[in-house]
Amino acid sequence: MKTTRMLCVLGWAIVASASHAGIIHDDFEQYQSGQLPSGQWHDVFDRVVNHPPSQPSINVISTVDAHGNATQAVQTVREGGTNGFYASIEDSNIHNLSMDVRVDAMPSANTGWPVGVGYLGYSEGDVNANPQAILYAWTGRVWNFFIAMGEGRPAVDLRLSGPRFQIGTWYTLSVEVNTETGEFQARVYDAATGELTNSTNHIYNNWDPEVDRFNTITMFDGDNPGAAAHGQSTIDNVHYTPTPSSLAMVPVMLSVAIRRRR
């Protein structure tokens, strides 16, 4: 017959300092329709030059998720200019950000993007300025990844490999950056199945780990105010996890169940 015994083996785990509170998870279920998400979230209008003084650019809505279940999510207003939200983050060696995104409407061709997700190194001025690393939807229903550190260094605009996206379909957008090496990964998954649909990797030339840092995660659009049509998108299930220098690899004992035959 078969019996089971436990075997303790040496493994490794990542342990953070107790004071680190940089992880962000939000499914927006705690808000009512029509509210603005609060807490760590701020309207991107706070960082847009010449924005309307009191007009919110996002609202919580009741909708359905990728599996057809009722959910609360955040939707941008269908107006020109820049709409979206942001949250401040701490400096980190590795940033991991993902969120579910549904493009509800496209702007006029070549007049803007309906959604962009990623990182900013914001200091002052307009939110759509360098440095930034943004995975965004573009004309022709394609995904692009834009990286720009500024200081005279050229920007990179990469087309992700894979099929065109569908309007009204949920996708999970994921952006990872290593601020020590300048390595970037951008991924798009079908939110319903988890299947990887689009991807790109890039190592940014002339990366300076001392100054090329990010302090903001964001989702925003970029509509030309004079265009005939504007874009709109809905966002849900934001997950952000940093790996700061305070993290350390420590050994742990893992109990493993092993079956043996007699």
VEXPASE-414014 format. One record per residue (C-alpha): residue number from 1; residue in three letters; chain; x, y, z. Coordinates in steps of 0.25 Angstrom, whole numbers. Layout:
BEGIN
+------+------+-------+-------+-------+-------+
! resi ! resn ! chain !     X !     Y !     Z !
+------+------+-------+-------+-------+-------+
!  NUM !  ALA !     A !     X !     Y !     Z !
...
+------+------+-------+-------+-------+-------+
! end
This chain:
BEGIN
+------+------+-------+-------+-------+-------+
! resi ! resn ! chain !     X !     Y !     Z !
+------+------+-------+-------+-------+-------+
!    1 !  MET !     A !     0 !     0 !     0 !
!    2 !  LYS !     A !     4 !    15 !    -1 !
!    3 !  THR !     A !     8 !    23 !    12 !
!    4 !  THR !     A !    11 !    37 !    13 !
!    5 !  ARG !     A !    22 !    44 !    20 !
!    6 !  MET !     A !    27 !    58 !    22 !
!    7 !  LEU !     A !    41 !    62 !    18 !
!    8 !  CYS !     A !    46 !    76 !    22 !
!    9 !  VAL !     A !    55 !    82 !    11 !
!   10 !  LEU !     A !    63 !    95 !    11 !
!   11 !  GLY !     A !    57 !   106 !     2 !
!   12 !  TRP !     A !    57 !   121 !     0 !
!   13 !  ALA !     A !    47 !   132 !     2 !
!   14 !  ILE !     A !    47 !   147 !     0 !
!   15 !  VAL !     A !    44 !   154 !    13 !
!   16 !  ALA !     A !    41 !   169 !    14 !
!   17 !  SER !     A !    44 !   179 !    25 !
!   18 !  ALA !     A !    31 !   180 !    33 !
!   19 !  SER !     A !    31 !   195 !    31 !
!   20 !  HIS !     A !    29 !   194 !    15 !
!   21 !  ALA !     A !    15 !   196 !    11 !
!   22 !  GLY !     A !    17 !   198 !    -4 !
!   23 !  ILE !     A !     7 !   187 !    -9 !
!   24 !  ILE !     A !    -6 !   192 !   -15 !
!   25 !  HIS !     A !   -18 !   183 !   -18 !
!   26 !  ASP !     A !   -31 !   189 !   -21 !
!   27 !  ASP !     A !   -44 !   183 !   -28 !
!   28 !  PHE !     A !   -52 !   196 !   -25 !
!   29 !  GLU !     A !   -63 !   188 !   -19 !
!   30 !  GLN !     A !   -63 !   197 !    -7 !
!   31 !  TYR !     A !   -69 !   209 !   -15 !
!   32 !  GLN !     A !   -82 !   212 !   -20 !
!   33 !  SER !     A !   -86 !   215 !   -34 !
!   34 !  GLY !     A !   -83 !   230 !   -37 !
!   35 !  GLN !     A !   -73 !   231 !   -26 !
!   36 !  LEU !     A !   -58 !   235 !   -29 !
!   37 !  PRO !     A !   -48 !   224 !   -24 !
!   38 !  SER !     A !   -41 !   230 !   -12 !
!   39 !  GLY !     A !   -30 !   226 !    -2 !
!   40 !  GLN !     A !   -17 !   224 !   -11 !
!   41 !  TRP !     A !   -24 !   228 !   -23 !
!   42 !  HIS !     A !   -24 !   242 !   -29 !
!   43 !  ASP !     A !   -30 !   248 !   -42 !
!   44 !  VAL !     A !   -20 !   250 !   -52 !
!   45 !  PHE !     A !   -25 !   265 !   -54 !
!   46 !  ASP !     A !   -17 !   268 !   -42 !
!   47 !  ARG !     A !    -5 !   266 !   -51 !
!   48 !  VAL !     A !   -10 !   272 !   -64 !
!   49 !  VAL !     A !    -7 !   286 !   -68 !
!   50 !  ASN !     A !   -19 !   295 !   -71 !
!   51 !  HIS !     A !   -29 !   284 !   -67 !
!   52 !  PRO !     A !   -44 !   288 !   -64 !
!   53 !  PRO !     A !   -44 !   293 !   -49 !
!   54 !  SER !     A !   -54 !   283 !   -43 !
!   55 !  GLN !     A !   -58 !   273 !   -54 !
!   56 !  PRO !     A !   -55 !   258 !   -50 !
!   57 !  SER !     A !   -48 !   250 !   -61 !
!   58 !  ILE !     A !   -52 !   236 !   -55 !
!   59 !  ASN !     A !   -64 !   230 !   -48 !
!   60 !  VAL !     A !   -67 !   217 !   -42 !
!   61 !  ILE !     A !   -78 !   209 !   -50 !
!   62 !  SER !     A !   -85 !   196 !   -48 !
!   63 !  THR !     A !   -82 !   187 !   -59 !
!   64 !  VAL !     A !   -79 !   172 !   -62 !
!   65 !  ASP !     A !   -65 !   166 !   -62 !
!   66 !  ALA !     A !   -58 !   157 !   -72 !
!   67 !  HIS !     A !   -66 !   145 !   -67 !
!   68 !  GLY !     A !   -80 !   152 !   -67 !
!   69 !  ASN !     A !   -81 !   154 !   -52 !
!   70 !  ALA !     A !   -85 !   168 !   -46 !
!   71 !  THR !     A !   -74 !   176 !   -42 !
!   72 !  GLN !     A !   -70 !   191 !   -38 !
!   73 !  ALA !     A !   -59 !   197 !   -47 !
!   74 !  VAL !     A !   -54 !   211 !   -51 !
!   75 !  GLN !     A !   -57 !   217 !   -64 !
!   76 !  THR !     A !   -51 !   229 !   -71 !
!   77 !  VAL !     A !   -61 !   240 !   -76 !
!   78 !  ARG !     A !   -62 !   241 !   -91 !
!   79 !  GLU !     A !   -56 !   255 !   -92 !
!   80 !  GLY !     A !   -44 !   261 !   -99 !
!   81 !  GLY !     A !   -31 !   263 !   -92 !
!   82 !  THR !     A !   -25 !   254 !   -82 !
!   83 !  ASN !     A !   -34 !   246 !   -73 !
!   84 !  GLY !     A !   -30 !   235 !   -62 !
!   85 !  PHE !     A !   -24 !   233 !   -49 !
!   86 !  TYR !     A !   -11 !   231 !   -42 !
!   87 !  ALA !     A !    -5 !   226 !   -29 !
!   88 !  SER !     A !     9 !   230 !   -23 !
!   89 !  ILE !     A !    19 !   218 !   -20 !
!   90 !  GLU !     A !    32 !   217 !   -13 !
!   91 !  ASP !     A !    45 !   215 !   -20 !
!   92 !  SER !     A !    48 !   201 !   -23 !
!   93 !  ASN !     A !    58 !   192 !   -31 !
!   94 !  ILE !     A !    47 !   184 !   -38 !
!   95 !  HIS !     A !    32 !   189 !   -40 !
!   96 !  ASN !     A !    21 !   180 !   -44 !
!   97 !  LEU !     A !     8 !   186 !   -49 !
!   98 !  SER !     A !    -5 !   179 !   -55 !
!   99 !  MET !     A !   -19 !   183 !   -57 !
!  100 !  ASP !     A !   -31 !   178 !   -64 !
!  101 !  VAL !     A !   -35 !   188 !   -76 !
!  102 !  ARG !     A !   -46 !   188 !   -85 !
!  103 !  VAL !     A !   -46 !   198 !   -97 !
!  104 !  ASP !     A !   -61 !   203 !   -98 !
!  105 !  ALA !     A !   -59 !   213 !  -109 !
!  106 !  MET !     A !   -47 !   217 !  -118 !
!  107 !  PRO !     A !   -44 !   232 !  -122 !
!  108 !  SER !     A !   -43 !   237 !  -136 !
!  109 !  ALA !     A !   -32 !   230 !  -143 !
!  110 !  ASN !     A !   -18 !   236 !  -140 !
!  111 !  THR !     A !   -24 !   246 !  -130 !
!  112 !  GLY !     A !   -21 !   239 !  -117 !
!  113 !  TRP !     A !   -21 !   226 !  -109 !
!  114 !  PRO !     A !   -33 !   221 !  -100 !
!  115 !  VAL !     A !   -24 !   215 !   -89 !
!  116 !  GLY !     A !   -10 !   215 !   -85 !
!  117 !  VAL !     A !    -4 !   207 !   -72 !
!  118 !  GLY !     A !     9 !   208 !   -66 !
!  119 !  TYR !     A !    19 !   217 !   -59 !
!  120 !  LEU !     A !    24 !   231 !   -57 !
!  121 !  GLY !     A !    35 !   238 !   -51 !
!  122 !  TYR !     A !    27 !   251 !   -48 !
!  123 !  SER !     A !    33 !   263 !   -42 !
!  124 !  GLU !     A !    24 !   275 !   -47 !
!  125 !  GLY !     A !    17 !   280 !   -60 !
!  126 !  ASP !     A !     8 !   271 !   -68 !
!  127 !  VAL !     A !     6 !   256 !   -65 !
!  128 !  ASN !     A !     9 !   252 !   -80 !
!  129 !  ALA !     A !    24 !   256 !   -79 !
!  130 !  ASN !     A !    37 !   248 !   -77 !
!  131 !  PRO !     A !    41 !   239 !   -71 !
!  132 !  GLN !     A !    30 !   229 !   -74 !
!  133 !  ALA !     A !    28 !   215 !   -78 !
!  134 !  ILE !     A !    13 !   213 !   -83 !
!  135 !  LEU !     A !     6 !   201 !   -89 !
!  136 !  TYR !     A !    -5 !   207 !   -97 !
!  137 !  ALA !     A !   -16 !   204 !  -108 !
!  138 !  TRP !     A !   -14 !   211 !  -121 !
!  139 !  THR !     A !   -21 !   213 !  -135 !
!  140 !  GLY !     A !   -24 !   200 !  -142 !
!  141 !  ARG !     A !   -27 !   193 !  -128 !
!  142 !  VAL !     A !   -12 !   190 !  -126 !
!  143 !  TRP !     A !    -4 !   190 !  -113 !
!  144 !  ASN !     A !     9 !   199 !  -112 !
!  145 !  PHE !     A !    19 !   201 !  -101 !
!  146 !  PHE !     A !    25 !   215 !  -100 !
!  147 !  ILE !     A !    38 !   217 !   -92 !
!  148 !  ALA !     A !    44 !   231 !   -90 !
!  149 !  MET !     A !    54 !   235 !   -80 !
!  150 !  GLY !     A !    57 !   249 !   -85 !
!  151 !  GLU !     A !    70 !   257 !   -84 !
!  152 !  GLY !     A !    72 !   256 !   -99 !
!  153 !  ARG !     A !    72 !   241 !  -100 !
!  154 !  PRO !     A !    62 !   236 !  -111 !
!  155 !  ALA !     A !    49 !   230 !  -107 !
!  156 !  VAL !     A !    45 !   216 !  -111 !
!  157 !  ASP !     A !    31 !   212 !  -117 !
!  158 !  LEU !     A !    29 !   197 !  -118 !
!  159 !  ARG !     A !    18 !   190 !  -125 !
!  160 !  LEU !     A !    14 !   177 !  -117 !
!  161 !  SER !     A !    14 !   164 !  -124 !
!  162 !  GLY !     A !     0 !   157 !  -125 !
!  163 !  PRO !     A !   -14 !   160 !  -130 !
!  164 !  ARG !     A !   -22 !   173 !  -130 !
!  165 !  PHE !     A !   -31 !   175 !  -117 !
!  166 !  GLN !     A !   -46 !   175 !  -118 !
!  167 !  ILE !     A !   -55 !   187 !  -113 !
!  168 !  GLY !     A !   -63 !   183 !  -101 !
!  169 !  THR !     A !   -53 !   171 !   -97 !
!  170 !  TRP !     A !   -46 !   170 !   -84 !
!  171 !  TYR !     A !   -31 !   169 !   -84 !
!  172 !  THR !     A !   -20 !   168 !   -73 !
!  173 !  LEU !     A !    -9 !   178 !   -76 !
!  174 !  SER !     A !     4 !   175 !   -68 !
!  175 !  VAL !     A !    17 !   184 !   -68 !
!  176 !  GLU !     A !    29 !   180 !   -61 !
!  177 !  VAL !     A !    42 !   189 !   -60 !
!  178 !  ASN !     A !    56 !   186 !   -54 !
!  179 !  THR !     A !    61 !   200 !   -50 !
!  180 !  GLU !     A !    75 !   194 !   -47 !
!  181 !  THR !     A !    77 !   189 !   -61 !
!  182 !  GLY !     A !    67 !   196 !   -70 !
!  183 !  GLU !     A !    59 !   184 !   -74 !
!  184 !  PHE !     A !    45 !   185 !   -77 !
!  185 !  GLN !     A !    34 !   174 !   -80 !
!  186 !  ALA !     A !    20 !   178 !   -85 !
!  187 !  ARG !     A !     9 !   167 !   -86 !
!  188 !  VAL !     A !    -5 !   166 !   -90 !
!  189 !  TYR !     A !   -14 !   154 !   -86 !
!  190 !  ASP !     A !   -28 !   150 !   -89 !
!  191 !  ALA !     A !   -35 !   153 !   -75 !
!  192 !  ALA !     A !   -45 !   142 !   -77 !
!  193 !  THR !     A !   -35 !   131 !   -80 !
!  194 !  GLY !     A !   -22 !   136 !   -75 !
!  195 !  GLU !     A !   -16 !   133 !   -89 !
!  196 !  LEU !     A !    -4 !   142 !   -93 !
!  197 !  THR !     A !    -8 !   149 !  -105 !
!  198 !  ASN !     A !     2 !   161 !  -107 !
!  199 !  SER !     A !    16 !   163 !  -102 !
!  200 !  THR !     A !    29 !   170 !  -104 !
!  201 !  ASN !     A !    43 !   171 !   -96 !
!  202 !  HIS !     A !    52 !   183 !   -97 !
!  203 !  ILE !     A !    66 !   187 !   -90 !
!  204 !  TYR !     A !    67 !   202 !   -90 !
!  205 !  ASN !     A !    80 !   207 !   -96 !
!  206 !  ASN !     A !    88 !   217 !   -87 !
!  207 !  TRP !     A !    80 !   214 !   -75 !
!  208 !  ASP !     A !    84 !   221 !   -62 !
!  209 !  PRO !     A !    80 !   214 !   -50 !
!  210 !  GLU !     A !    83 !   226 !   -41 !
!  211 !  VAL !     A !    73 !   235 !   -48 !
!  212 !  ASP !     A !    64 !   226 !   -56 !
!  213 !  ARG !     A !    54 !   224 !   -45 !
!  214 !  PHE !     A !    39 !   223 !   -44 !
!  215 !  ASN !     A !    30 !   229 !   -33 !
!  216 !  THR !     A !    16 !   228 !   -39 !
!  217 !  ILE !     A !     7 !   217 !   -45 !
!  218 !  THR !     A !    -4 !   222 !   -54 !
!  219 !  MET !     A !   -15 !   219 !   -64 !
!  220 !  PHE !     A !   -19 !   231 !   -73 !
!  221 !  ASP !     A !   -24 !   233 !   -87 !
!  222 !  GLY !     A !   -19 !   244 !   -97 !
!  223 !  ASP !     A !   -31 !   250 !  -106 !
!  224 !  ASN !     A !   -29 !   261 !  -115 !
!  225 !  PRO !     A !   -40 !   271 !  -110 !
!  226 !  GLY !     A !   -43 !   275 !  -125 !
!  227 !  ALA !     A !   -45 !   261 !  -130 !
!  228 !  ALA !     A !   -59 !   257 !  -135 !
!  229 !  ALA !     A !   -59 !   245 !  -125 !
!  230 !  HIS !     A !   -52 !   242 !  -112 !
!  231 !  GLY !     A !   -48 !   229 !  -105 !
!  232 !  GLN !     A !   -53 !   222 !   -93 !
!  233 !  SER !     A !   -48 !   211 !   -84 !
!  234 !  THR !     A !   -51 !   203 !   -72 !
!  235 !  ILE !     A !   -41 !   198 !   -62 !
!  236 !  ASP !     A !   -42 !   188 !   -50 !
!  237 !  ASN !     A !   -34 !   179 !   -41 !
!  238 !  VAL !     A !   -21 !   187 !   -40 !
!  239 !  HIS !     A !    -9 !   180 !   -34 !
!  240 !  TYR !     A !     4 !   186 !   -31 !
!  241 !  THR !     A !    16 !   179 !   -24 !
!  242 !  PRO !     A !    30 !   186 !   -22 !
!  243 !  THR !     A !    43 !   178 !   -19 !
!  244 !  PRO !     A !    51 !   189 !   -12 !
!  245 !  SER !     A !    65 !   187 !    -7 !
!  246 !  SER !     A !    60 !   184 !     7 !
!  247 !  LEU !     A !    56 !   171 !     2 !
!  248 !  ALA !     A !    65 !   159 !     5 !
!  249 !  MET !     A !    66 !   145 !     2 !
!  250 !  VAL !     A !    65 !   136 !    14 !
!  251 !  PRO !     A !    66 !   121 !    16 !
!  252 !  VAL !     A !    53 !   114 !    21 !
!  253 !  MET !     A !    49 !   100 !    24 !
!  254 !  LEU !     A !    38 !    94 !    15 !
!  255 !  SER !     A !    30 !    82 !    18 !
!  256 !  VAL !     A !    28 !    73 !     6 !
!  257 !  ALA !     A !    18 !    62 !     6 !
!  258 !  ILE !     A !    24 !    49 !    -1 !
!  259 !  ARG !     A !    17 !    37 !    -4 !
!  260 !  ARG !     A !    24 !    24 !    -4 !
!  261 !  ARG !     A !    19 !    10 !    -8 !
!  262 !  ARG !     A !    20 !    -2 !     0 !
+------+------+-------+-------+-------+-------+
! end
